Amino acid sequence: MAKAFEQPIYVTRPLLPDITDVTERIKKVWDSKQLTNFGAQHDELSRQLENYLEAEHISMFSNGTMALLLGLKALKLTGEVITTPFTFPATVQALDWNNLTPVFCDIDPETFNIDADKIEALITEKTSAILGVHVFGNPCDVEKIQAIADKHNLKVIYDGAHAFGSKINGEPISSFGDMTMFSFHATKLFNTIEGGALTYNDPELGRQLDLLRNFGLANAEEVVLSGLNAKMNEVQAGVGIEVLQVVEGERRKRHTIKKAYEENLSDIDGIRILTGLEDESSSYQYFVIEIDEAVFGQSRDTVHQELQKYKVFARKYFYPLCSDFEWYSELPSARPENLPNAKRAVQQVLAMPYYGDLPIESVKAICEIIRELHVAQESVSQL
Ligand SMILES: *Cc1c(COP(=O)(O)O)cnc(C)c1O
């Protein structure tokens, strides 16, 4: 029988560079006496990320949600935006705050991303864009989505909060669509404590975003539009520079952990690994499984609860479904009968503990708990 862990194991831990490196970096900020408003750290991180993400252009923000909210604003969208219900609340809340109506499209049962084959049926004369999410770092069907957008003259924005540094057939994920948002929240692979960015190809968007994230100030005496305050400060950027130094090492460690999970889970009936991509295709952001109750013998919720008894805190990511938010209850596209795959996904997905310092022995022990739940069920059904 598996034993409970002595210390709780959480789904993630922030990637923390050496504190002496961070302290030296913050000392530079102190010496400069510039704490925010696009200083040296901001500009350096911006250049480094442009390189790392192979982005044409990048703008950084106080967090990913503000990046997305202002990115939608910069694209001057109106009316309806087709998106997925299987995402973090921020994706759809960024639409709400732009007075845009989300039109929920069901997800692909394999990738759990927006089902590109179901988008066209949802387009009306009010549709202005498609907002896809690269869920768990698995890329959306970018080719098909772009073809639909071109045919109907729509913008394409990606929420790439899970897709930092990942590639599609060798192409950087930031190069698809009109814009991609990245989140640098502490729980994401790359973090600036809080933070986010947009990448895009059109330099005109950069000028709009500069205004939008800084009160619409064109210069000290001219306010040209109604903006917000969404600047990344110097301490955030400085921490980011140090975190970026250790990202590659973290990806390598997570690769080993991923292999250990795969070795110990892939032969269990009713468990499917959703985050199978490797090397440059993977963001190494999450390790996520789908539990098919009919085959595995236990529901995802039971597995989630049982793991807690062993002090393992996996996460039902994403739960609840965004289309179930009370304020969308009048939307026809939010009706459960239109979203059968999303309805199923939200009951079956579990994000497992995943961070570089998670010992391989712990991974094996976690998998053993899951295996015992399955075996216990099998012996019951044979009675
Ligand atoms: C984390 C996350 C966000 C929000 O990013 P913040 O930087 O926390 O504002 C948005 N969308 C998805 C899919 C996320 O996982």
The ligand as an ORCA input file, in Angstrom:
! r2SCAN-3c Opt
* xyz 0 1
  C      -2.600     32.029    -16.211
  C      -3.574     32.188    -17.306
  C      -4.104     33.429    -17.669
  C      -3.934     34.671    -16.832
  O      -2.657     35.160    -16.782
  P      -2.245     36.128    -15.580
  O      -0.822     36.478    -15.919
  O      -2.367     35.365    -14.309
  O      -3.133     37.312    -15.618
  C      -4.902     33.507    -18.798
  N      -5.209     32.425    -19.526
  C      -4.743     31.195    -19.187
  C      -5.105     30.038    -20.056
  C      -3.943     31.034    -18.052
  O      -3.543     29.817    -17.695
*
